[in-house]
Amino acid sequence: MNSEVSILEIKCPNCRSKDVGKIGVNQYYCWNCFIEMTLSEGLINTHQVEEDGSLSSLDDLFEENDRRFGM
């Protein structure tokens, strides 16, 4: 079974936009609200990119249900 996720299936949990691009293996970027997302075990983990390039988790801003990836 192929575990690859179609980019068309991902919706940003922050702004609900489908304007999401793939930037790496299981890594995505919302071009609408500029957050980075990783997909792991059916959950979307959200991150803010800081000025120095590091990532800060935004997961505590969302309910787990809102971060759950469902096909």
N, C-alpha and C positions, 0 to 999 in steps of 0.2 A: 504494500500500500504506500502511496506517495504522501509524504508528510509536508510537501511544499504547499505553502499558502498562496492563493491568488491575491495579487495586490488589489483586485477589484472587490474583494470580500472584506477588506479592512476599513473600518470607520473610526475616526479619532474619538476617543472617549471624552475629550475636552470640549471640542466645538462641533462634534458630530459630522464633520466634513469628510468627504471621500477623496479629497485632494491630498492623497497620501502617496509618497514615493518610497521605493525600496532603496536602502543605502548600504545594506549588507545582509548577511545570513540572519534571518529572523529580526532584522533591524529596519525600522521605517521612520519616516519624517513627515510631519504634517506641514504642508506648505501654507496652510491657512492660519494656524496659531503658533507655528514654529516650535513644536515640541518633538522630541525623539521618543520612539516607542520600540520596545523589544517584545517579542512574543515567546512565551515560555509556558509550557504545560497548560495551554488554553487560556492563559491570562495575558493581558496587555499591560506591560510595565511602562510607566510614563516617566520621562526625564526632561528637565530643563537644561539646555546647554548654557553654561556659564561663560563669561568673557574669556576666561583662561582655557576654555575648551573642555573643562571637566563637566560631569553630569551630576545634577541634583535630582533626587527622586521626587516625583509629584504624586506617587501612589496614595499617600494619605489624604489627598484631596478628593478621591473617588471611592465610591462603594465598590466592593469586589464584583457585584453583579454588573456594574457599568463597565468594568474592565474585562469581563469574561468574553472571550472570543467564541462566537457561535456561527456555524455555517448555515 
